[in-house]
């Protein structure tokens, strides 16, 4: 073997060694990615094992939502009649209160009117009594004297 062949062989060994280093680095990188994939695979397996329970819970949740939707739909459907009944009851209450207040005011007004009329009649009666007394006094004063000197009495 010549020196040249020796250098070529050394170069060939050097290149092979570099290729081998590159291949080892790539294998290590692939090994790392493979371990990551293995961890992901383990997580995915556990998720898939739990998935029937999750789907069951989701199905139950959907059923509960459907039942709640039905109840809400019924409640909303009956809302106008409930509102109408509530408004009617409130208006009846207000009308009853108004009637009570009006009756109380009318009763008070009637009492005041009666009192005013009573006072007017009493005042008129008192005036008429005074007029009667004054008329009686005038009539007696204008009567001629009796034998005893008194006016109006015999």
C-alpha positions in Angstrom: 0.0 0.0 0.0 1.2 3.3 -0.9 1.1 6.5 1.2 -1.5 7.8 -1.0 -3.7 4.8 -0.5 -3.1 5.2 3.2 -4.3 8.8 3.1 -7.3 7.9 1.1 -8.1 5.1 3.5 -7.7 7.5 6.5 -10.0 10.0 4.7 -12.5 7.3 4.0 -12.4 6.2 7.6 -12.8 9.9 8.7 -15.8 10.4 6.5 -17.3 7.1 7.7 -16.7 8.2 11.2 -18.4 11.6 10.5 -21.3 9.8 8.9 -21.5 7.5 11.8 -21.5 10.5 14.2 -24.3 12.1 12.2 -26.3 8.9 12.2 -25.8 8.5 15.9 -27.0 12.1 16.5 -30.1 11.4 14.3 -30.8 8.2 16.1 -30.6 9.9 19.4 -32.9 12.7 18.2 -35.3 10.0 16.8 -35.1 8.2 20.1 -36.0 11.4 22.0 -39.0 12.0 19.7 -40.0 8.4 20.1 -40.0 8.7 23.9 -42.1 11.9 23.6 -44.5 10.0 21.3 -44.6 7.1 23.7 -45.6 9.6 26.5 -48.3 11.1 24.3 -49.5 7.6 23.4 -49.8 6.8 27.1 -51.8 10.0 27.7 -54.0 9.3 24.7 -54.6 5.7 26.0 -55.7 7.0 29.4 -58.0 9.6 27.7 -59.5 6.9 25.4 -60.1 4.7 28.5 -61.9 7.6 30.2 -63.8 8.6 27.1 -66.9 6.3 27.6 -67.4 7.9 31.0 -67.0 11.4 29.6 -69.4 10.6 26.7 -71.9 9.2 29.2 -71.7 12.3 31.3 -72.1 14.5 28.2 -75.1 12.5 27.2 -76.7 12.9 30.6 -75.9 16.6 30.5 -77.6 16.9 27.1 -80.6 15.1 28.4 -80.8 17.4 31.4 -80.5 20.4 29.1 -83.3 19.1 26.9 -85.5 18.6 30.0 -84.8 22.1 31.2 -85.5 23.5 27.7 -88.9 21.7 27.8 -89.7 23.2 31.2 -88.6 26.6 30.1 -90.7 26.4 27.0 -93.8 25.4 29.0 -93.1 28.2 31.4 -92.7 30.7 28.7 -95.8 29.4 26.9 -97.9 29.9 30.1 -96.3 33.3 30.8 -98.9 35.5 29.0 -101.8 33.8 31.0 -99.9 34.1 34.2 -99.1 37.7 33.5 -102.7 38.4 32.7 -103.9 36.7 35.9 -101.3 38.7 37.9 -102.3 42.0 36.3 -106.0 41.2 36.8 -105.5 40.3 40.5 -103.5 43.5 41.0 -106.1 45.6 39.2 -108.9 44.0 41.3 -106.9 44.8 44.5 -106.4 48.5 43.3 -110.1 48.7 42.4 -111.1 47.4 45.8 -108.8 49.9 47.5 -110.2 52.7 45.4 -113.7 51.7 46.2 -112.9 51.6 49.9 -111.2 55.0 49.8 -114.2 56.5 47.8 -116.7 55.0 50.3 -114.7 56.4 53.2 -114.6 59.8 51.5 -118.3 59.8 50.6 -119.1 58.7 54.2 -117.0 61.5 55.5 -118.6 64.0 53.1 -122.1 62.8 54.1 -121.2 63.2 57.8 -120.0 66.7 57.1 -123.1 67.5 55.1 -125.3 66.2 57.9 -123.4 68.2 60.5 -123.7 71.3 58.3 -127.4 70.8 57.7 -128.0 70.1 61.4 -126.1 73.3 62.4 -128.0 75.3 59.7 -131.3 73.9 61.1 -130.3 74.7 64.6 -129.2 78.2 63.6 -132.5 78.7 61.8 -134.5 77.3 64.7 -132.6 79.6 67.1 -133.3 82.6 64.8 -136.9 81.7 64.4 -137.2 81.3 68.2 -135.6 84.8 68.7 -138.0 86.1 66.0 -140.9 84.4 67.8 -139.8 85.9 71.1 -139.3 89.3 69.6 -142.7 89.1 67.9 -144.3 88.0 71.1 -142.7 90.9 73.0 -143.8 93.4 70.4 -147.3 92.0 70.4 -147.5 92.1 74.2 -146.1 95.7 74.2 -148.7 96.8 71.8 -151.6 95.2 73.7 -153.7 97.5 75.8 -153.3 97.5 79.5 -155.5 95.3 81.6 -157.2 96.3 84.7 -154.3 95.6 86.9 -152.0 97.7 84.7 -150.2 94.9 83.2 -150.1 94.6 79.5 -151.5 91.6 77.8 -152.7 89.6 80.8 -156.2 89.8 82.1 
